């Protein structure tokens, strides 16, 4: 079950327009292929729902663990979370 970002952290965070990274975990010998494929569906969802941010990706964490992710505005997070059921989420911070 996906657990929301810690609400206390959300309240204490100073950023006005925060972004949330929604993450799906895939495990096993085909995890990388599945994560890559899942990212395509995330991109399609962004277009279909006309979301303001178009940040998606996938990453191989090991030979048997990969993730797919998308970034959403905090005000869109609950709607997207309920529709797509990610495994986890975290506050997204862009590297400068």
Residue frames relative to the residue before (quaternion, step in Angstrom):
aa qw qx qy qz dx dy dz
X 1.0000 0.0000 0.0000 0.0000 0.00 0.00 0.00
X 0.4343 -0.6973 0.5115 0.2520 3.55 -0.92 0.93
X 0.1916 -0.7700 0.5983 0.1113 3.55 -0.93 0.88
X 0.4733 -0.6881 0.4603 0.3009 3.60 -0.83 0.91
X 0.6438 -0.4877 0.4140 0.4198 3.52 -1.30 0.37
X 0.6166 -0.5730 0.3972 0.3657 3.57 -1.01 0.86
X 0.4214 -0.7427 0.4623 0.2389 3.59 -0.55 1.14
X 0.6133 0.5400 -0.3546 0.4544 3.60 1.03 -0.67
X 0.6305 0.5114 -0.3259 0.4845 3.57 1.00 -0.79
X 0.6407 0.5321 -0.3284 0.4456 3.58 0.95 -0.84
X 0.6823 0.4917 -0.2911 0.4560 3.58 0.93 -0.88
X 0.7172 0.4517 -0.2523 0.4668 3.58 1.04 -0.74
X 0.5432 0.6260 -0.4029 0.3882 3.59 1.22 -0.32
X 0.4020 -0.7712 0.4550 0.1913 3.59 -0.78 1.05
X 0.5424 0.6470 -0.4091 0.3462 3.62 1.13 -0.44
X 0.4330 -0.7086 0.4978 0.2501 3.57 -0.99 0.85
X 0.7951 0.1863 -0.0798 0.5716 3.58 0.78 -1.03
X 0.0238 -0.8420 0.5390 -0.0066 3.54 0.37 1.20
X 0.2552 -0.7364 0.6097 0.1446 3.47 -1.25 0.61
X 0.2212 -0.7699 0.5907 0.0965 3.54 -1.09 0.83
X 0.2720 -0.7418 0.5964 0.1413 3.56 -0.96 0.98
X 0.1650 -0.7738 0.6082 0.0642 3.57 -0.61 1.20
X 0.1317 -0.8351 0.5340 -0.0128 3.55 -0.75 1.12
X 0.1345 -0.7474 0.6474 0.0650 3.53 -1.12 0.88
X 0.2402 -0.7760 0.5724 0.1118 3.58 -0.85 1.04
X 0.0525 -0.7697 0.6359 0.0223 3.55 -1.07 0.82
X 0.0845 -0.8108 0.5791 -0.0019 3.56 -0.90 0.97
X 0.6181 0.5395 -0.4204 0.3875 3.52 -1.20 0.63
X 0.7355 -0.4525 0.2824 0.4177 3.56 -1.29 0.11
X 0.7364 0.3724 -0.2312 0.5153 3.63 1.15 -0.44
X 0.2822 0.8086 -0.4826 0.1835 3.60 1.27 0.25
X 0.6626 0.5180 -0.3156 0.4393 3.60 0.89 -0.89
X 0.6625 0.5005 -0.3018 0.4686 3.59 0.91 -0.90
X 0.6673 0.4994 -0.3028 0.4621 3.57 0.93 -0.87
X 0.6431 0.5170 -0.3274 0.4603 3.61 0.95 -0.82
X 0.6408 0.5194 -0.3195 0.4663 3.59 0.95 -0.85
X 0.6708 0.4899 -0.2893 0.4758 3.56 0.95 -0.91
X 0.6418 0.5300 -0.3257 0.4484 3.59 0.96 -0.84
X 0.6063 0.5606 -0.3588 0.4352 3.60 1.03 -0.72
X 0.6111 0.5524 -0.3544 0.4425 3.61 1.02 -0.72
X 0.6617 0.4926 -0.3017 0.4779 3.57 1.00 -0.83
X 0.6156 0.5324 -0.3506 0.4633 3.60 1.06 -0.67
X 0.6382 0.5164 -0.3219 0.4716 3.59 1.00 -0.79
X 0.6426 0.5177 -0.3168 0.4677 3.59 1.00 -0.81
X 0.6381 0.5280 -0.3209 0.4593 3.58 1.02 -0.81
X 0.6280 0.5398 -0.3344 0.4499 3.59 0.96 -0.85
X 0.6715 0.4802 -0.2934 0.4821 3.59 0.93 -0.88
X 0.6789 0.5097 -0.2962 0.4377 3.59 0.83 -0.98
X 0.7542 0.3718 -0.1965 0.5043 3.59 1.01 -0.82
X 0.3601 -0.7679 0.4611 0.2609 3.58 1.34 0.02
X 0.1705 0.8026 -0.5455 0.1708 3.57 0.87 0.99
X 0.5363 -0.6835 0.3999 0.2920 3.60 -1.00 0.81
X 0.7313 0.3542 -0.2204 0.5396 3.62 1.16 -0.43
X 0.1142 -0.7898 0.6006 0.0495 3.56 -0.93 0.90
X 0.3365 0.7080 -0.5410 0.3046 3.55 0.52 1.23
X 0.1513 0.7558 -0.6223 0.1362 3.55 -0.66 1.18
X 0.1094 0.8045 -0.5825 0.0379 3.54 -1.26 0.12
X 0.1970 -0.7292 0.6293 0.1826 3.48 -1.38 -0.11
X 0.0718 -0.7911 0.6073 0.0138 3.53 -1.19 0.55
X 0.3165 -0.7158 0.5908 0.1960 3.54 -1.03 0.86
X 0.2199 -0.7969 0.5529 0.1046 3.56 -0.59 1.15
X 0.7577 -0.0795 0.0405 0.6465 3.56 1.27 -0.50
X 0.7243 -0.4061 0.3066 0.4653 3.59 -1.27 -0.14
X 0.7992 0.2681 -0.1190 0.5246 3.56 1.14 -0.60
X 0.7227 0.3456 -0.2484 0.5445 3.62 1.18 0.36
X 0.0854 0.7783 -0.6130 0.1058 3.56 -0.69 1.16
X 0.2088 -0.7651 0.5931 0.1387 3.54 -1.24 0.43
X 0.1706 -0.6917 0.6832 0.1601 3.49 -1.40 0.39
X 0.0199 -0.8213 0.5700 -0.0147 3.57 -1.03 0.71
X 0.0841 -0.7414 0.6593 0.0920 3.49 -1.40 0.31
X 0.2996 -0.7390 0.5780 0.1735 3.54 -1.19 0.61
X 0.0457 -0.7951 0.6045 -0.0169 3.55 -0.94 0.99
X 0.5590 -0.5420 0.4896 0.3925 3.53 -1.29 0.34
X 0.6115 -0.5825 0.3865 0.3707 3.56 -1.07 0.70
X 0.6698 0.5063 -0.3159 0.4418 3.61 0.96 -0.75
X 0.6738 0.4500 -0.2952 0.5063 3.63 1.25 -0.27
X 0.4659 0.7444 -0.4096 0.2472 3.57 1.25 -0.42
X 0.6852 0.4889 -0.3151 0.4384 3.64 0.74 -0.93
X 0.6543 0.5146 -0.3128 0.4575 3.59 0.94 -0.88
X 0.6889 0.4621 -0.2784 0.4842 3.59 0.90 -0.93
X 0.6306 0.5417 -0.3308 0.4466 3.59 0.95 -0.84
X 0.6936 0.4739 -0.2815 0.4638 3.57 0.86 -0.93
X 0.6752 0.4911 -0.2953 0.4645 3.60 1.06 -0.67
X 0.8162 0.3023 -0.1224 0.4769 3.60 0.87 -0.94
X 0.2507 -0.8301 0.4689 0.1680 3.59 1.31 -0.22
X 0.0204 0.8077 -0.5872 0.0491 3.62 0.41 1.17
X 0.5706 -0.6080 0.4363 0.3382 3.55 -1.26 0.36
X 0.7927 -0.0801 0.0736 0.5998 3.57 1.12 -0.63
X 0.1576 -0.7788 0.5986 0.1016 3.54 -1.33 0.12
X 0.0453 -0.7810 0.6222 0.0278 3.52 -1.29 0.40
X 0.5781 -0.5473 0.4542 0.4000 3.56 -1.24 0.38
X 0.3063 -0.7631 0.5501 0.1458 3.55 -0.89 1.04
X 0.0156 -0.7832 0.6213 -0.0200 3.54 -0.83 1.01
X 0.3396 -0.7412 0.5463 0.1919 3.54 -0.73 1.11
X 0.4206 -0.6766 0.5383 0.2748 3.53 -1.08 0.74
X 0.4606 -0.7032 0.4725 0.2647 3.57 -0.93 0.89
